Amino acid sequence: MQMDRLLFGTAGVPNSTPKKNNPIEGVKQVHNLGLDCMQLEFAHGVRMKEEVSSGLRKVSYELNVPLTSHGPYYINLNAREQDKIDSSVERIIQTAKISDLCGAESMTFHAAFYMKDSPYDVFDLVEKSLNVIEERLGRLDIEIELRPELTGKTSQFGSLDELISLTKSINSCSPCMDFSHLYARTGEFNTEEEFDLVLSRLKEEIGEKSLNNMHIHISGISSNSKGDLKHLNLDESEFNWKALFRSLKKFDCKGYVICNSPNLEEDALKIKEYYMSL
């Protein structure tokens, strides 16, 4: 999908949706609220009836509310047992299949935990699994962007460096830029100058396309020395989201901005309003 600006939406069905567990109603509510997109959350497993996925595809197309998706939390491509790695690969493929049926073009997931292993070894394992996933999705004729997420805990694979390297080596991979996690993980990247540096680096190392088709996560966040603790509403957090959006606007970034704050649509609308006023 060609986007001419950033699109704003919620991580899951908006809180104000009358039928909370109904993603089709969620898309309608996103549209009613004046938001632009919605992320399907398969955090606790990929369970969706076929008629729901075809209904989602239809309503998303009719209302022009594009979808992204988030895979299950219990993916770990660096698990100790090979069968756990295999089932993580299967979970990513299942998420891709259902996302494709729903018409989603971009899916994110937390790729792995270091488990005290060397980050270099973990990178090799993740890369190997993603090559297998890419090849299998190709055979299934599923075109979806695989977006390993920039993770918030120092125990998780998914630093900015790792995601840039993965993107360079695997065609269907691009980063899911969770700027709140980047701040929590590093204790840095909370000024307009620092956000400029990140965007410049993406452009230089991955190319213009990395800024023309972004998948961004944002929320307020609390953290300690090990990284993120929990998502907060933007007003309760030190995260400098206004500086981030000034930087994104300056670089003319395009793509999806998915709000993970507990109040979901309230912060999503607040961000959209601020961005549109720039």
C-alpha positions in Angstrom: 0.0 0.0 0.0 1.4 3.4 -1.0 1.1 5.9 1.9 1.6 9.6 1.6 2.0 10.2 5.3 2.0 8.4 8.7 -1.2 6.5 9.5 -2.3 6.3 13.2 -4.0 3.4 14.9 -4.4 1.2 17.9 -2.7 -2.0 19.0 -5.8 -4.1 19.0 -9.5 -3.2 19.2 -10.0 0.3 20.6 -11.2 0.4 24.3 -14.4 2.3 23.3 -15.5 -0.4 20.9 -19.0 -1.7 22.0 -18.0 -5.4 21.3 -14.5 -5.5 22.8 -13.5 -8.9 21.4 -14.6 -8.3 17.9 -11.9 -7.1 15.5 -14.4 -6.3 12.7 -16.2 -3.9 15.1 -12.7 -2.6 16.1 -12.0 -1.6 12.5 -15.3 0.2 12.3 -14.6 2.0 15.6 -11.1 3.0 14.4 -12.8 4.6 11.3 -15.5 6.3 13.5 -12.8 7.8 15.7 -11.0 9.3 12.8 -8.0 7.0 13.1 -6.3 5.4 10.1 -5.2 1.8 10.8 -5.4 -1.1 13.4 -3.0 -3.8 14.5 -4.4 -7.3 15.0 -3.0 -8.7 18.3 -2.3 -12.4 18.2 -0.3 -12.1 21.4 -1.9 -15.1 23.1 -2.0 -17.3 20.1 -3.3 -17.4 16.5 -7.0 -18.2 16.8 -9.4 -16.7 14.3 -12.2 -18.2 12.3 -12.0 -18.0 8.6 -15.2 -16.0 8.3 -13.8 -13.4 10.7 -10.6 -13.0 8.6 -12.5 -12.6 5.4 -14.9 -10.2 7.1 -11.9 -8.2 8.4 -10.4 -8.0 4.9 -13.6 -6.7 3.5 -14.3 -4.1 6.2 -10.6 -3.0 6.1 -10.8 -2.5 2.4 -14.3 -0.8 2.4 -13.4 1.7 5.1 -9.8 2.1 4.0 -8.4 1.1 7.4 -5.3 -1.0 6.6 -4.2 -3.7 9.1 -0.9 -4.8 10.7 -0.5 -7.7 13.1 1.5 -8.8 16.1 2.6 -12.4 16.6 2.3 -14.4 19.8 4.5 -13.5 22.8 5.9 -17.0 23.3 8.1 -17.0 20.2 11.8 -17.6 20.9 14.0 -18.5 18.0 16.8 -19.1 20.4 15.0 -21.6 22.7 17.1 -24.4 24.3 15.2 -27.2 22.7 15.0 -27.5 18.9 11.2 -28.4 19.0 10.6 -25.1 20.8 12.5 -23.3 18.0 10.4 -25.3 15.4 7.1 -24.3 17.1 8.3 -20.6 17.2 8.9 -20.8 13.4 5.4 -22.4 13.0 3.8 -19.6 15.1 5.4 -16.9 12.9 4.1 -18.8 9.8 0.6 -19.2 11.2 0.5 -15.5 12.1 1.6 -14.6 8.6 -1.1 -16.9 7.1 -3.9 -15.4 9.1 -2.6 -11.9 8.6 -2.5 -12.4 4.9 -6.1 -13.7 4.9 -7.1 -10.5 6.8 -5.3 -8.4 4.2 -2.5 -7.2 6.6 0.7 -6.3 4.9 3.1 -6.0 7.8 3.5 -8.3 10.9 5.7 -7.8 13.9 6.9 -10.2 16.6 9.5 -10.5 19.3 12.1 -12.8 17.7 14.2 -14.2 20.6 15.7 -14.0 24.0 19.5 -14.2 24.5 19.3 -16.8 27.3 22.8 -15.7 28.3 24.2 -16.7 24.9 26.4 -14.4 22.9 24.3 -11.9 20.8 26.3 -13.0 17.7 25.3 -16.6 18.1 21.7 -15.6 18.7 21.8 -13.4 15.6 22.9 -16.4 13.5 20.1 -18.5 14.8 17.5 -15.9 14.2 18.8 -15.2 10.7 18.7 -18.9 9.9 15.1 -19.3 11.1 13.9 -16.2 9.2 15.5 -17.5 6.0 13.5 -20.7 6.5 10.3 -18.7 7.2 10.8 -16.4 4.2 11.3 -19.5 1.9 8.2 -21.2 3.2 6.0 -18.1 2.9 7.3 -17.8 -0.6 6.2 -21.3 -1.4 2.8 -20.5 0.1 2.7 -17.3 -2.1 2.3 -15.1 1.0 3.8 -11.7 0.6 4.0 -10.0 4.0 6.7 -7.9 5.6 8.3 -9.6 8.5 9.0 -7.0 11.2 11.1 -8.2 14.1 10.4 -5.7 16.8 12.9 -3.4 18.5 12.5 -4.8 22.0 12.6 -3.0 25.3 14.5 -5.4 27.6 18.2 -6.0 27.4 17.6 -9.7 27.8 15.7 -9.7 24.4 17.2 -10.0 20.9 16.1 -6.9 19.0 18.5 -4.0 19.3 18.6 -1.3 16.6 22.0 -2.7 15.3 20.6 -6.3 15.1 17.5 -5.2 13.2 19.5 -3.2 10.7 21.7 -6.2 10.1 18.8 -8.5 9.7 17.1 -6.2 7.2 20.3 -6.2 5.1 20.4 -10.0 5.0 16.8 -11.0 4.6 14.7 -9.6 1.8 11.2 -9.7 3.5 12.6 -8.3 6.8 12.3 -4.7 8.0 12.4 -3.3 11.5 9.4 -2.6 13.6 10.6 0.6 15.2 9.4 0.7 18.8 10.8 4.1 19.8 9.5 3.7 23.4 11.4 0.4 23.7 14.6 2.0 22.2 14.4 4.6 24.9 13.7 2.0 27.7 16.4 -0.3 26.4 19.2 2.3 26.1 18.2 5.1 28.5 19.0 7.3 25.5 17.2 8.4 22.3 14.8 10.8 23.8 15.6 14.1 22.0 14.9 15.4 18.5 18.6 15.3 17.7 18.8 11.6 18.7 15.7 10.7 16.8 17.2 12.5 13.8 20.3 10.3 14.2 18.3 7.1 14.2 16.3 8.1 11.1 19.5 9.2 9.3 21.0 5.8 10.1 18.0 3.8 8.8 18.1 5.9 5.6 21.9 5.4 5.1 22.1 1.8 6.0 18.8 0.3 4.7 17.8 3.0 2.1 15.0 5.4 1.5 12.4 2.6 1.6 13.0 2.2 5.3 11.5 5.7 5.9 8.7 5.4 3.3 7.2 2.3 4.7 7.6 2.3 8.5 5.9 0.1 11.2 6.2 2.1 14.4 5.1 1.3 17.9 4.7 4.0 20.5 3.4 4.4 24.1 4.5 5.9 27.4 6.9 3.6 29.2 8.5 3.0 32.5 11.9 1.3 32.7 14.9 0.4 35.0 18.5 -0.8 34.2 17.2 -3.9 32.5 14.9 -2.0 30.2 11.2 -1.7 29.9 8.8 -2.5 32.8 5.4 -1.6 31.4 3.6 0.6 29.0 2.0 3.8 30.3 -0.1 6.5 28.9 2.0 9.2 27.2 1.2 11.8 29.9 2.5 9.6 32.7 5.9 8.9 31.0 9.2 10.7 30.4 9.2 9.6 26.8 9.5 12.7 24.5 7.0 11.7 21.9 6.6 15.2 20.5 10.3 15.4 19.6 9.9 12.0 17.9 7.1 13.2 15.7 8.9 16.5 14.8 11.7 14.3 13.6 9.5 11.9 11.7 7.8 14.8 10.0 11.1 16.4 9.1 12.3 13.2 7.4 8.9 12.9 5.7 8.4 9.4 7.1 5.4 7.3 6.0 3.9 4.1 7.3 2.0 2.8 10.3 2.1 4.3 13.8 0.5 1.8 16.3 -0.2 3.1 19.8 0.4 0.7 22.7 -0.6 2.9 25.5 -3.2 1.4 27.9 -5.7 4.1 26.8 -5.1 3.1 23.2 -7.2 5.4 21.1 -6.9 8.5 23.4 -3.1 8.6 22.9 -3.4 7.6 19.2 -5.7 10.5 18.6 -3.5 12.9 20.6 -0.4 11.9 18.5 -2.3 12.1 15.2 -3.6 15.6 16.1 -0.1 16.8 17.1 1.5 15.3 14.0 -1.2 16.8 11.7 -0.6 20.3 13.3 3.1 20.3 12.4 
